[in-house]
Amino acid sequence: MTFVLGLTGGIASGKSTISNFLEKYGQVIDADLIARQVVAPKSQGLAEISATFGPDYLTESGALDRVKMGQTIFNDEKQRQKLMTITSPLIRAEILRQLSQAKEQKVPLVVLDIPLLFDDGYEKYCDQVMVVYLPYALQLKRLMARNGFSQSQAQARISSQVDSQKLLAQADIVIDSSGTVEQTRQKVIKWLENNNFSAC
């Protein structure tokens, strides 16, 4: 039987570090990776984006101009929703295809690594949801260091995401990642051991 673990958390929370570690214990279905794949050159998703937003949203090589698209949707909810209408069904279809395949293959642990897990209703596919949490001040500091953001840029990016308290209220498991990477890893190992999951 396959155990499905939802994994989510805010930007710079350490979610990717945990996701990479969990790959040793099962299959990780990475929504961010799938989101890039569904708008790859010559894909259905990219063709729809070009038809909806215009061909100037493509680079000379025929790829999505992510900088231009990011600038368009970041402060314009209507444009963001327009993009989501194109990409969300494609992302969901691929996530569910991979999940169904993993269950058929009786993979013991499948991790759904999805930033907007609750917003997009993916919790209904999960046995439990793990939320990676980082106190705001530390999240701000890590984001500024990682992305080279100013404080106001980092604050804007964090505030555009789901409120962390709302995430915590819906979590089955909370991993506080405010310590070292090794300390965070040990918390995840403890959960894995308690649920009898071993490395593949």
ZIFEN-V849817 format. One record per residue. N is the residue number from 1. RES is the residue in three letters. PHI is phi as a letter, one per 40 degrees, with the letter a starting at -180 (* if undefined). OMEGA is omega in whole degrees, -180 to 180 (NA if undefined). NEAR is the number of other ideal C-beta (glycine too) atoms within 8 Angstrom. Layout:
# ZIFEN-V849817
n->{N:N}
res->{RES:RES}
phi->{PHI:PHI}
omega->{OMEGA:OMEGA}
near->{NEAR:NEAR}
This chain:
# ZIFEN-V849817
n->{1:2:3:4:5:6:7:8:9:10:11:12:13:14:15:16:17:18:19:20:21:22:23:24:25:26:27:28:29:30:31:32:33:34:35:36:37:38:39:40:41:42:43:44:45:46:47:48:49:50:51:52:53:54:55:56:57:58:59:60:61:62:63:64:65:66:67:68:69:70:71:72:73:74:75:76:77:78:79:80:81:82:83:84:85:86:87:88:89:90:91:92:93:94:95:96:97:98:99:100:101:102:103:104:105:106:107:108:109:110:111:112:113:114:115:116:117:118:119:120:121:122:123:124:125:126:127:128:129:130:131:132:133:134:135:136:137:138:139:140:141:142:143:144:145:146:147:148:149:150:151:152:153:154:155:156:157:158:159:160:161:162:163:164:165:166:167:168:169:170:171:172:173:174:175:176:177:178:179:180:181:182:183:184:185:186:187:188:189:190:191:192:193:194:195:196:197:198:199:200}
res->{MET:THR:PHE:VAL:LEU:GLY:LEU:THR:GLY:GLY:ILE:ALA:SER:GLY:LYS:SER:THR:ILE:SER:ASN:PHE:LEU:GLU:LYS:TYR:GLY:GLN:VAL:ILE:ASP:ALA:ASP:LEU:ILE:ALA:ARG:GLN:VAL:VAL:ALA:PRO:LYS:SER:GLN:GLY:LEU:ALA:GLU:ILE:SER:ALA:THR:PHE:GLY:PRO:ASP:TYR:LEU:THR:GLU:SER:GLY:ALA:LEU:ASP:ARG:VAL:LYS:MET:GLY:GLN:THR:ILE:PHE:ASN:ASP:GLU:LYS:GLN:ARG:GLN:LYS:LEU:MET:THR:ILE:THR:SER:PRO:LEU:ILE:ARG:ALA:GLU:ILE:LEU:ARG:GLN:LEU:SER:GLN:ALA:LYS:GLU:GLN:LYS:VAL:PRO:LEU:VAL:VAL:LEU:ASP:ILE:PRO:LEU:LEU:PHE:ASP:ASP:GLY:TYR:GLU:LYS:TYR:CYS:ASP:GLN:VAL:MET:VAL:VAL:TYR:LEU:PRO:TYR:ALA:LEU:GLN:LEU:LYS:ARG:LEU:MET:ALA:ARG:ASN:GLY:PHE:SER:GLN:SER:GLN:ALA:GLN:ALA:ARG:ILE:SER:SER:GLN:VAL:ASP:SER:GLN:LYS:LEU:LEU:ALA:GLN:ALA:ASP:ILE:VAL:ILE:ASP:SER:SER:GLY:THR:VAL:GLU:GLN:THR:ARG:GLN:LYS:VAL:ILE:LYS:TRP:LEU:GLU:ASN:ASN:ASN:PHE:SER:ALA:CYS}
phi->{*:c:c:b:b:c:b:a:i:c:c:g:c:h:c:c:c:c:d:c:c:c:c:c:b:a:b:b:b:c:c:c:c:c:c:c:c:c:b:c:d:g:c:d:c:c:c:c:c:c:c:c:c:h:c:c:c:b:c:c:c:g:c:c:c:c:c:c:c:d:c:c:c:c:b:b:c:c:c:c:c:c:c:c:c:c:c:d:c:c:c:c:d:c:c:c:c:c:c:c:c:c:c:c:c:f:c:c:b:b:b:c:c:b:d:b:d:c:d:c:g:c:c:c:c:b:c:a:b:b:b:c:b:b:d:d:c:c:c:c:c:c:c:c:c:c:b:g:c:c:c:c:c:c:c:c:c:c:c:c:c:c:d:c:c:c:c:c:c:b:c:c:b:b:b:c:b:c:c:c:d:c:c:c:c:c:c:c:d:c:c:c:c:c:b:g:c:b:c:c}
omega->{-178:174:-178:180:172:179:180:-179:-178:178:179:-179:-175:-179:-178:178:179:179:179:179:-178:177:178:-173:-178:-179:176:174:-170:-177:179:178:179:179:177:-178:-176:175:178:178:179:179:176:-178:-179:177:179:178:179:180:-176:-175:-179:-177:179:174:175:176:180:-180:177:177:176:175:-173:180:-180:180:179:179:-179:-172:-172:-178:-177:-176:-179:179:178:179:178:178:-179:179:178:-169:-174:179:179:179:-179:-179:-179:177:-178:176:180:179:179:179:179:179:177:-179:179:174:-174:-177:174:180:173:-179:-171:-179:-178:-173:-178:-180:-176:173:-179:-179:-179:178:-173:171:174:177:177:177:177:-172:176:178:-171:-176:-180:177:179:-179:-179:-179:178:-179:-175:-173:-178:-179:167:-180:-178:177:-180:179:180:-179:180:-177:179:-178:179:178:-175:179:177:177:-178:-179:-177:-175:168:-180:176:175:177:-175:-177:177:177:177:-179:178:178:179:180:177:179:178:179:178:180:-180:179:-179:174:174:178:-179:-179:NA}
near->{4:10:11:10:14:15:16:15:13:14:8:10:11:13:13:6:11:16:13:7:9:14:9:6:10:12:10:10:13:8:12:8:7:12:10:8:9:13:11:10:7:6:10:7:12:14:9:9:14:11:5:8:9:6:5:6:12:10:7:3:5:7:9:10:10:6:6:9:13:8:7:10:9:8:2:8:5:6:9:10:8:10:12:8:8:12:12:9:8:11:12:9:8:11:14:9:8:10:13:8:8:12:10:6:6:7:10:8:12:15:13:16:12:12:9:8:14:13:6:9:6:12:10:5:9:12:5:9:15:15:13:14:14:15:7:8:6:9:14:12:8:10:14:12:6:7:9:4:9:6:8:6:9:13:9:8:11:13:6:6:9:9:6:9:6:9:15:10:6:9:10:5:9:8:14:9:13:6:6:5:7:6:8:15:11:8:10:12:8:8:11:10:8:6:7:5:10:6:4:5}
